[in-house]
Amino acid sequence: MINIEHVTKKYGDFIAVNDLSLTVESSEFLVILGPSGCGKSTLLRLINKMIERNDGVVMINGENIDDLKGVELRKTIGYVIQNIGLFPHMNVHKNIATVPRLLKWKEDTIDQRVADMLTLVGLEPSTYKDKKPAQLSGGEAQRIGVARAMASDPAILLMDEPFGAVDPINRLRLQKEFRKIQRKLKKTVVFVTHDTDEALLLADRICIMNKGEIVQVDSPENIVLHPKNDFVKDFFKEEGILTILSRKPAVDYAEPIEVDENPLHKDATMRDVLLKMLTTGQDRVSLSNGSISWDALLQIAGSDVHESE
């Protein structure tokens, strides 16, 4: 668990983070979202002592980070930044192995871990382990950065736009795969992004910031359907509803009513249901385990769906 209590960070007269308090639960995927300069990345770096705060307290698992040396703290926290930060003189294997070597893991264990991490991010170990960063595309380097952050099996991962340089198709694949990994391994993740779709897809909760302060912290559904104010509402607009629906498997909401038509595929989401209704004019769509009506869809998504049409 991460507890941030009344933390302030100033740069001269500019207040980057202002008296901010936030709790991140163990195994939670928290996404920090907000405009450029709102303090998102600053908050991330305050957690692992990359920068020092002016006021307040940061606790990790009940321990004040002031009682820990910065280097030792960062050995236990994975960190991925937008600009990756791979060591240019080291090959991919050595880059990923950096923290495990600092922790004095056995070499055969490190070798296996590097191979596992490369496979995890969709890169063939035998093809990539000996390459230097200069030989990688932007997307490949971004994946290596994620692999390196997870190599030492840290309980906490801090991620600042980690998939920003990846092409859209592979970005979506990485997002979904990383979410599965996070749920399976129960990592605590604090993830900064400017992409609302990415936030809605990944987050257990979203923390929206503006001018160094928290505006709203809530589940993706509540953020979109019940925004605290116009600032939050303007972030998502109507498109946020579609992303919320894409998180919901349609079969989970099926009603035991048969419809005489070809059903949507078993992996269809509520977004697929909505799109079929809009394109065909149907008010009930067949699923593999029943069907779902327009009225039921409105109840699931909230009245904002109806208002946006």
Buried (B, 14 or more C-beta within 10 A) or exposed (E): BBBBBEBBBBEEEEBBBBBBEBEBEEBBBBBBBBBEEBBBBBBBBBBBBBBEBEEBBBBBEEEEBEEBEEEEBBBBBBBBBBEBEBEEEBBBBBBBBBBBEEEEBEEEEBBEBBBBBBEBBBBEBEEBBEBBBEEBEEBBBBBBBBBBBBBBBBBBBBBBBBBBBBEEEBBBBBBEEBBEBBEEEEBBBBBBBBBBBBBBBBBBBBBBBBBBBBBBBBBBBBBBBBBBEEBBBEBBEEEBBBBBBBBBBBBEBBBEEEBEEEBBEEEBBBBBBBBBBEEEEBEBBBBBEBBBBBEBBBEBBBEBBEEEE
